């Protein structure tokens, strides 16, 4: 099963075409990177996949569901960190996780502990004192 699929996915902003007939298949269990220069349509593609933008043409599916119809069940399985996502810089890593946990009914504390160690995130450090890379790791962990 593919966890992400697009077929001739197109997204326009007026006359500007940000994504042109993108065909994509990401198999379950794979590691995938969406790379390209500024303006290539990476962020637009992710926004369509998350139903933050509607496609102008074509189709997009996430976990086998049309991206325009993602439900609570599917969203609970998706971790998404937006570029430039605002973070409460006054919180510690631990406070962020404690705050986010109730929003995710399927939160996995074992995964939380595993990723805290793997990402080498200092639980007692304020987010505002983390490097950009460490801040992104904290954001990713809080979305899983």
C-alpha positions as CSV (number, residue, x, y, z in Angstrom):
1,X,0.0,0.0,0.0
2,X,1.2,3.5,-0.8
3,X,0.8,6.0,2.1
4,X,0.9,9.0,-0.3
5,X,-0.3,9.0,-3.9
6,X,-0.9,11.8,-6.4
7,X,-2.1,11.5,-9.9
8,X,-1.6,14.5,-12.2
9,X,-1.9,16.7,-9.2
10,X,-2.0,20.4,-10.2
11,X,-2.4,23.5,-8.1
12,X,-2.7,27.0,-9.5
13,X,-2.7,30.4,-7.9
14,X,-4.5,32.5,-10.5
15,X,-2.4,32.0,-13.7
16,X,0.6,30.7,-11.8
17,X,1.0,26.9,-11.7
18,X,2.7,26.0,-8.5
19,X,2.4,22.2,-9.0
20,X,2.1,20.7,-12.5
21,X,0.6,17.2,-13.0
22,X,2.6,15.6,-10.2
23,X,2.5,11.8,-10.1
24,X,3.9,10.4,-6.9
25,X,3.7,7.1,-5.0
26,X,5.3,6.7,-1.5
27,X,5.1,3.1,-0.3
28,X,4.4,2.4,3.4
29,X,7.5,2.0,5.4
30,X,9.7,4.0,3.1
31,X,11.8,7.0,3.8
32,X,10.9,9.9,1.5
33,X,12.2,13.4,0.9
34,X,10.5,16.0,-1.2
35,X,13.4,18.1,-2.5
36,X,13.6,21.0,-5.0
37,X,14.5,24.7,-5.4
38,X,12.5,27.5,-3.9
39,X,9.2,27.9,-5.8
40,X,9.2,24.2,-7.0
41,X,5.9,23.5,-5.3
42,X,7.1,21.4,-2.3
43,X,5.1,23.3,0.4
44,X,2.1,23.6,-1.9
45,X,2.1,19.8,-2.5
46,X,2.3,19.2,1.3
47,X,-0.6,21.6,1.9
48,X,-2.7,19.8,-0.7
49,X,-1.9,16.5,0.9
50,X,-3.0,17.8,4.3
51,X,-6.1,19.4,2.9
52,X,-4.9,22.9,3.7
53,X,-5.3,23.7,0.0
54,X,-7.6,22.1,-2.6
55,X,-6.1,20.8,-5.8
56,X,-6.9,22.7,-9.0
57,X,-6.9,19.3,-10.8
58,X,-5.8,15.7,-10.4
59,X,-6.0,13.6,-7.2
60,X,-4.1,13.3,-3.9
61,X,-4.5,10.4,-1.4
62,X,-3.1,10.0,2.0
63,X,-3.4,6.6,3.7
64,X,-5.7,5.5,0.9
65,X,-8.1,8.4,1.5
66,X,-8.8,11.4,-0.8
67,X,-6.9,14.2,0.8
68,X,-10.0,16.4,0.7
69,X,-11.8,13.9,2.9
70,X,-9.2,13.2,5.6
71,X,-10.9,12.3,8.8
72,X,-10.0,12.2,12.5
73,X,-8.8,8.6,12.1
74,X,-6.3,9.4,9.3
75,X,-5.2,12.7,10.9
76,X,-4.3,10.8,14.1
77,X,-1.8,8.9,12.1
78,X,-0.1,11.9,10.5
79,X,2.6,14.0,11.9
80,X,3.0,17.4,10.0
81,X,5.3,20.2,10.9
82,X,4.8,23.3,8.7
83,X,7.7,25.4,7.6
84,X,8.1,28.3,9.9
85,X,5.8,26.8,12.5
86,X,5.5,29.0,15.6
87,X,6.6,27.4,18.8
88,X,6.1,28.5,22.4
89,X,9.7,29.4,23.0
90,X,9.1,30.0,26.7
91,X,8.3,26.3,27.2
92,X,10.8,23.5,27.9
93,X,10.8,20.4,25.6
94,X,9.1,18.4,28.4
95,X,6.4,21.1,28.8
96,X,5.7,21.1,25.1
97,X,5.2,17.3,25.1
98,X,3.0,17.5,28.2
99,X,0.9,20.2,26.5
100,X,0.6,18.4,23.1
101,X,-0.1,14.8,24.4
102,X,-3.8,15.3,25.2
103,X,-4.5,16.4,21.6
104,X,-3.5,13.0,20.3
105,X,-5.7,10.1,21.6
106,X,-3.2,7.6,20.3
107,X,-0.1,9.2,21.7
108,X,2.6,6.6,22.3
109,X,4.7,7.3,25.4
110,X,7.2,4.6,24.4
111,X,7.7,6.2,21.0
112,X,8.1,9.6,22.8
113,X,10.8,8.2,25.1
114,X,12.6,6.5,22.2
115,X,12.6,9.6,20.0
116,X,13.6,11.9,22.9
117,X,16.7,9.8,23.2
118,X,17.3,9.3,19.5
119,X,16.9,13.1,18.8
120,X,19.1,13.9,21.9
121,X,16.5,16.5,23.0
122,X,17.3,18.0,26.4
123,X,13.9,17.8,28.2
124,X,14.6,20.7,30.6
125,X,15.9,23.2,28.1
126,X,13.6,26.0,26.9
127,X,12.6,25.8,23.2
128,X,14.0,29.3,22.8
129,X,17.5,28.1,23.8
130,X,17.5,25.3,21.2
131,X,19.3,25.4,17.8
132,X,17.1,25.6,14.8
133,X,17.7,21.9,14.1
134,X,16.8,20.8,17.6
135,X,13.7,23.0,17.6
136,X,12.6,21.2,14.4
137,X,13.2,17.9,16.1
138,X,11.0,19.0,19.1
139,X,8.3,20.2,16.7
140,X,8.4,16.8,14.9
141,X,8.3,14.9,18.1
142,X,5.3,16.9,19.3
143,X,3.4,16.1,16.1
144,X,3.9,12.3,16.3
